[in-house]
Amino acid sequence: MTLPSKRQAENREGGQPDRPAPGDAAPGGTERAGAAERPSRTGWWRRDGAWSDGARGAGASGDGARGTEHGARGVDEGARGAQGVRGEQGEPGERLLRLDGVTVRFRDRVALDAVSLDVTERQTVCVLGPSGSGKSTLLRVVAGLQAADAGQVWLAGRDQAGVPAHRRGVGLMFQDHQLFPQRDVAGNVAFGLRMRRAGRGEADRTVAELLDLVGLPGAQRRAITALSGGEQQRVALARALAPRPKLLMLDEPLGQLDRSLRERLVVELRQMFRQLGMTVLAVTHDQGEAFALADRVVVMRDGLIAQVGTPLEVWQRPASEFVARFLGFDNVVDATVQGASAVTPWGEVPVPVGTSTGTCQLLVRPTGVRLTSADDGLPCVVRARTFRGGLGVSLLLQPERGPTLEAACSLREAPAEGDQVRVAFLAEDVVILGGTE
């Protein structure tokens, strides 16, 4: 959800009624005022909608964010968490959002190039990519804040052409939260409820339940300026949830928070989304955050979708050199597969059983570069080592031949900078990439 314009703010201060901001449900929009509520901790949330069946899954968060330190553990735990939740809630429902050939041009630059994407109900999809990849433009098109030059956006089975932002029934939360500083916490959270003419009793009850849900019970009268960054993020989330959006969209929601707080909040967000059975479309450049939060990951590059898959699929099998390097894998080289091994600049590298012969691009994960005492290991010099949290160390190695290698090892066995070592490669950590950049 975004702030109203300066004119809207002036109208509000002058006593004139607020106009809907993007992400706020307007009269006749997402929900009618006075709709039946069910008394519970999440009683404000619709129980009769296709996207609201998930409260039974409250206990399964997956704890995926524990792996944001280097990503792999977060992917694995996040995937198990998603499976556990689906066991409680059932499989995701029908398609809620559809983008069909959406194109956006800014003068001579194509921000989105015929992008097509489906998002099903009760699913969290994270769009991941570097700056300028088109991920935020995609979010703005869905929200109605940016017109598409070509293609269609369908939401809940309806073409959104010509539908203004405040009529789309979506919630939108930006990186900087954009809270009203002149209002207290309750005034911020209740803003969307006012737009749909909710009664004071309903609004007060909803605000109280939402603040309890996001971990700020009793904070209604606190000033926005007195809140920490994490608390402001929670208020912004509560405000986006208040109008009961069909689709919640997050644009770099944790980008301004410190690392430890991000890692804690991403776990809470995942649990909350599963608890409410919400459909979420999030944008981030942080791989660990995306893998910990999402059921599906969409990787974008230059206005195109480079890969779509579950966090585990994308992590284990990057589709191209771009995806691999964006995920932080630097051990990528051209290779020629011949039987059980591949000829590479590092020498022969074993490949998984069944790998097709021929030229390709080959990735060796850092965990597949192992220190060895064998005489036939590849000689290397340790150029740098970096502690990765826990007991893990990342080594930057300069081989006797070929480009630099990244290796992972335990702190106990980590050599010092300048040491001479030998390494071997593990076939199970070798990936044949799907495309040539």
C-alpha positions in Angstrom: 0.0 0.0 0.0 1.3 3.5 -0.8 0.9 6.9 0.6 -1.6 9.3 -0.9 -0.3 12.1 -3.0 0.5 15.5 -1.5 -2.9 16.7 -2.5 -4.6 13.9 -0.7 -2.6 14.6 2.4 -3.6 18.3 2.2 -7.2 17.3 1.8 -6.9 15.1 4.9 -5.4 17.8 7.0 -8.1 20.2 5.9 -10.8 17.9 7.0 -11.8 16.6 3.6 -12.3 12.8 3.3 -9.3 10.7 2.2 -9.3 9.2 -1.3 -8.2 5.6 -1.7 -4.5 5.0 -2.1 -3.2 2.1 -4.2 -3.6 -1.1 -2.2 -6.6 0.2 -0.1 -10.0 -1.3 -0.8 -12.5 1.3 -1.8 -16.3 1.2 -1.4 -17.6 -1.5 -3.6 -14.1 -3.0 -3.9 -12.7 -6.0 -2.2 -15.2 -6.3 0.7 -18.5 -4.8 1.8 -18.6 -3.0 5.1 -20.3 -5.0 7.7 -19.4 -8.3 6.3 -19.8 -11.2 8.7 -16.8 -11.6 11.0 -15.8 -14.7 12.8 -14.5 -14.1 16.4 -10.9 -15.5 16.5 -7.4 -14.3 16.6 -7.6 -13.9 12.8 -11.4 -13.2 12.8 -10.9 -10.1 10.6 -9.9 -12.3 7.7 -12.5 -13.7 5.3 -13.4 -17.3 5.9 -15.7 -17.7 2.8 -13.1 -16.7 0.2 -11.1 -19.0 -2.0 -7.9 -17.6 -0.5 -8.8 -18.0 3.2 -8.8 -21.7 3.9 -5.3 -21.8 5.4 -5.6 -20.9 9.1 -5.3 -24.6 10.0 -1.7 -24.5 8.9 -0.6 -21.9 11.5 2.0 -24.2 13.1 4.1 -24.8 10.0 6.5 -22.1 9.0 9.4 -24.1 7.7 12.0 -22.0 9.5 13.5 -21.3 6.1 15.2 -18.1 7.0 17.7 -19.9 9.2 19.6 -20.6 5.9 19.9 -17.0 4.6 23.5 -17.0 5.7 24.5 -18.8 2.5 21.1 -19.9 1.1 21.3 -23.7 0.8 20.0 -24.5 4.2 17.3 -22.0 3.9 16.2 -23.5 0.6 16.1 -27.0 2.0 14.2 -26.0 5.2 12.0 -23.7 3.3 11.0 -26.4 0.9 10.2 -28.8 3.7 8.2 -26.1 5.4 6.1 -25.5 2.3 5.4 -29.2 2.0 4.4 -29.4 5.6 2.0 -26.5 5.3 0.5 -28.0 2.2 -0.1 -31.2 4.1 -2.2 -29.1 6.5 -3.9 -26.8 4.0 -4.0 -29.0 0.8 -2.5 -28.0 -2.5 -2.7 -24.4 -3.7 -6.0 -23.5 -5.2 -7.0 -22.1 -8.5 -5.1 -19.5 -10.5 -5.6 -16.1 -8.9 -3.2 -14.0 -11.0 -2.3 -14.3 -14.6 0.1 -12.2 -16.7 -0.1 -12.9 -20.4 2.5 -11.4 -22.7 2.9 -8.2 -20.6 5.3 -5.7 -22.2 6.3 -2.3 -20.8 8.6 0.1 -22.6 10.3 3.3 -21.3 11.4 5.1 -24.4 14.0 2.9 -26.0 14.3 0.5 -23.0 12.1 -2.6 -22.6 11.4 -3.0 -18.9 9.1 -6.1 -19.4 9.4 -8.2 -22.5 6.3 -10.3 -23.2 6.3 -11.7 -19.6 3.8 -14.4 -18.8 3.3 -15.7 -15.3 0.7 -17.5 -13.2 0.2 -17.3 -9.4 -2.2 -19.7 -7.7 -4.2 -19.1 -4.6 -2.5 -19.6 -1.2 0.9 -19.5 -2.8 3.9 -17.2 -2.1 5.8 -16.3 -5.2 9.1 -14.3 -4.9 10.4 -12.4 -8.0 14.2 -12.2 -7.8 16.6 -10.4 -9.9 19.3 -7.6 -10.0 18.5 -3.9 -10.3 16.9 -3.1 -13.7 15.7 -6.6 -14.3 12.0 -5.5 -14.4 10.8 -7.1 -11.1 9.4 -3.9 -9.6 7.8 -2.8 -12.9 6.0 -6.2 -12.9 4.7 -5.5 -9.4 3.5 -2.0 -10.4 1.7 -3.4 -13.5 -0.2 -5.9 -11.4 -1.1 -3.1 -8.9 -2.3 -0.8 -11.6 0.4 1.8 -11.0 2.0 1.3 -14.4 0.1 0.7 -17.7 1.2 -2.1 -19.9 2.0 -1.4 -23.5 0.9 -4.9 -24.5 -0.5 -8.0 -22.9 -3.1 -8.6 -20.2 -3.3 -8.9 -16.5 -6.0 -11.1 -15.1 -6.9 -11.1 -11.4 -9.5 -13.6 -10.0 -10.6 -14.3 -13.6 -11.1 -10.7 -14.6 -9.2 -8.6 -17.1 -7.7 -5.6 -15.2 -7.5 -3.4 -18.3 -8.7 0.1 -17.2 -9.3 -1.0 -13.5 -7.7 1.7 -11.3 -5.3 0.7 -8.5 -7.6 1.2 -5.6 -10.3 -1.0 -7.3 -8.2 -4.0 -7.8 -8.5 -5.4 -4.3 -4.7 -5.9 -3.8 -2.5 -4.9 -0.9 0.9 -3.3 -1.7 3.7 -2.6 0.7 6.9 -0.8 -0.4 10.4 -1.0 0.9 10.2 2.3 2.8 6.8 1.4 4.3 5.4 5.0 3.6 3.5 5.3 6.8 1.6 8.5 7.8 3.8 10.2 10.3 1.0 12.5 11.6 -1.2 9.5 12.5 -0.7 7.0 15.3 -0.4 3.3 14.7 -4.2 2.7 14.8 -4.8 5.5 12.3 -2.3 4.0 9.9 -3.7 0.5 10.1 -7.3 1.6 9.8 -6.7 3.8 6.8 -7.9 1.2 4.3 -10.9 0.3 6.5 -12.0 4.0 6.4 -11.9 3.9 2.6 -14.5 1.1 2.6 -16.6 2.9 5.1 -16.1 0.4 7.9 -17.8 1.2 11.2 -15.7 2.3 14.1 -16.4 -0.9 16.1 -15.3 -3.1 13.2 -12.3 -0.9 12.5 -11.2 -1.0 16.2 -11.6 -4.7 16.4 -9.7 -5.3 13.2 -6.9 -3.0 14.2 -6.5 -4.8 17.5 -6.5 -8.2 15.9 -4.0 -7.2 13.3 -1.6 -5.7 15.7 -1.8 -8.8 17.8 -1.1 -10.9 14.6 2.0 -8.9 13.7 3.4 -8.9 17.2 2.5 -5.4 18.3 -0.4 -5.9 20.8 -1.7 -2.7 22.4 0.3 -0.4 20.2 -2.7 1.5 18.8 -1.8 4.9 20.3 2.0 4.8 19.7 3.5 7.4 17.4 5.0 6.2 14.2 8.1 8.3 14.9 8.6 6.4 18.1 8.8 3.0 16.4 11.9 1.1 15.4 12.4 0.0 11.8 11.1 -3.5 12.5 8.0 -2.1 14.2 7.3 0.2 11.3 7.6 -2.8 9.0 5.0 -4.6 11.1 2.6 -1.6 11.0 2.9 -1.3 7.3 2.1 -5.0 6.9 -0.9 -4.7 9.1 -2.1 -1.7 7.1 -1.7 -3.7 3.8 -3.7 -6.6 5.3 -6.5 -4.6 6.8 -8.7 -4.3 3.7 -8.5 -8.1 3.2 -6.7 -8.1 -0.2 -7.1 -10.9 -2.7 -3.4 -10.6 -3.4 -0.7 -9.1 -1.1 2.3 -7.6 -2.9 5.6 -6.8 -1.2 8.3 -4.6 -2.9 11.6 -5.2 -1.0 9.7 -5.3 2.3 12.7 -6.0 4.4 15.3 -4.1 2.5 15.8 -1.3 5.0 16.2 -3.6 8.0 19.4 -4.9 9.5 20.4 -8.5 8.7 19.5 -10.2 12.0 16.1 -8.5 12.0 15.4 -9.5 8.4 16.2 -13.1 9.1 13.9 -13.1 12.1 11.0 -11.4 10.3 11.1 -13.5 7.2 10.3 -16.5 9.4 7.4 -14.7 11.0 6.1 -13.6 7.6 6.2 -17.1 6.2 4.3 -18.4 9.2 1.8 -15.6 9.0 1.1 -16.1 5.3 0.6 -19.9 5.8 -1.6 -19.2 8.8 -3.9 -16.9 6.8 -3.7 -18.9 3.6 -2.7 -15.8 1.7 -1.6 -15.3 -1.9 1.6 -13.3 -2.0 3.7 -11.8 -4.8 6.9 -10.4 -3.4 9.9 -8.7 -5.1 13.4 -8.9 -3.7 17.1 -8.9 -4.7 18.0 -11.0 -1.7 18.4 -14.7 -2.6 18.3 -16.0 0.9 15.1 -14.0 1.7 13.4 -15.3 -1.4 14.3 -18.9 -0.9 13.2 -18.8 2.8 9.9 -17.1 2.0 8.7 -18.5 -1.3 6.8 -21.5 -2.6 8.0 -20.6 -6.1 10.9 -18.4 -7.2 10.9 -16.3 -10.4 14.4 -15.1 -11.5 14.3 -12.2 -13.9 16.9 -10.6 -16.2 16.6 -7.7 -18.6 12.8 -7.8 -18.6 12.6 -11.5 -19.2 12.0 -14.5 -16.9 15.2 -16.5 -16.7 13.9 -19.4 -14.6 10.8 -20.4 -12.6 10.7 -23.2 -10.0 10.6 -24.1 -6.4 13.4 -22.7 -4.3 15.0 -26.2 -4.2 14.8 -26.6 -8.0 16.3 -23.2 -8.7 19.1 -23.7 -6.1 19.9 -27.3 -7.2 19.6 -26.8 -11.0 20.2 -23.2 -12.2 18.9 -22.9 -15.7 21.8 -20.8 -17.0 25.1 -19.2 -16.2 23.3 -16.0 -15.3 21.1 -17.7 -12.8 24.0 -19.6 -11.3 26.2 -16.5 -10.9 23.2 -14.4 -9.6 22.7 -17.1 -6.9 26.4 -16.6 -5.9 27.9 -19.6 -7.7 31.1 -18.6 -9.4 32.6 -22.0 -10.3 31.2 -21.9 -13.9 33.3 -22.9 -16.9 32.9 -24.2 -20.4 33.3 -28.0 -20.6 33.1 -31.1 -22.8 31.5 -34.2 -21.3 33.1 -37.4 -22.3 31.7 -40.4 -20.5 31.9 -40.2 -16.7 33.8 -37.0 -16.6 34.1 -33.6 -18.3 37.2 -31.9 -19.7 37.5 -28.4 -18.1 40.1 -25.7 -17.5 40.7 -27.4 -14.1 41.3 -30.8 -15.7 38.9 -33.7 -15.6 35.9 -33.2 -13.4 33.5 -36.1 -12.6 29.9 -35.6 -13.7 26.6 -37.3 -12.5 25.7 -40.6 -14.0 23.6 -40.3 -17.1 25.0 -36.9 -18.2 24.8 -36.4 -22.0 28.1 -36.1 -23.9 29.0 -32.9 -25.7 29.9 -29.3 -25.0 28.2 -27.5 -22.2 28.6 -25.1 -19.3 29.4 -26.7 -16.0 28.9 -25.6 -12.5 30.7 -27.0 -9.4 29.1 -25.9 -6.2 31.5 -24.8 -3.5 30.5 -27.9 -1.4 31.8 -30.0 -4.3 35.3 -28.6 -4.1 36.9 -30.7 -1.4 40.3 -30.5 0.2 42.3 -33.7 -0.3 45.7 -35.2 0.6 45.7 -37.3 -2.6 48.6 -36.7 -4.9 46.3 -36.5 -7.9 44.4 -33.5 -6.4 44.5 -30.2 -8.2 47.2 -28.0 -6.6 45.8 -24.6 -5.4 46.9 -21.6 -3.3 44.5 -20.2 -0.7 44.0 -16.5 -1.7 41.4 -15.7 0.9 39.1 -17.2 3.4 35.8 -15.9 4.7 33.8 -17.0 7.7 30.2 -17.8 6.7 28.6 -18.1 10.2 28.4 -21.2 12.4 31.4 -23.3 11.7 31.5 -22.8 7.9 34.4 -21.2 5.9 34.5 -20.1 2.3 37.9 -20.4 0.6 39.0 -18.6 -2.5 41.5 -20.7 -4.3 43.9 -20.0 -7.2 44.4 -23.3 -9.0 47.6 -24.3 -10.8 45.5 -24.1 -13.9 42.1 -22.6 -14.8 40.0 -19.8 -13.1 39.7 -19.3 -9.4 37.6 -21.7 -7.4 35.4 -21.2 -4.4 35.4 -24.1 -1.9 33.5 -24.7 1.3 34.9 -26.4 4.4 34.6 -26.5 8.1 36.4 -24.1 10.4 38.3 -26.9 11.9 39.9 -27.9 8.6 40.2 -24.5 7.0 43.8 -23.7 5.8 45.4 -20.3 6.3 45.8 -17.7 3.5 48.8 -18.5 1.4 48.7 -22.2 2.2 49.3 -24.8 -0.6 46.4 -27.3 -0.8 45.0 -29.9 -3.2 41.4 -30.3 -4.1 39.1 -32.9 -5.7 35.6 -32.6 -7.2 32.5 -34.4 -6.2 30.2 -35.5 -9.0 27.0 -35.0 -6.9 27.8 -31.2 -6.7 28.4 -30.8 -10.4 25.5 -29.3 -12.5 25.3 -29.1 -16.3 23.7 -25.7 -16.9 20.8 -25.5 -19.4 21.9 -22.6 -21.5 24.9 -20.7 -22.8 25.1 -17.0 -21.9 
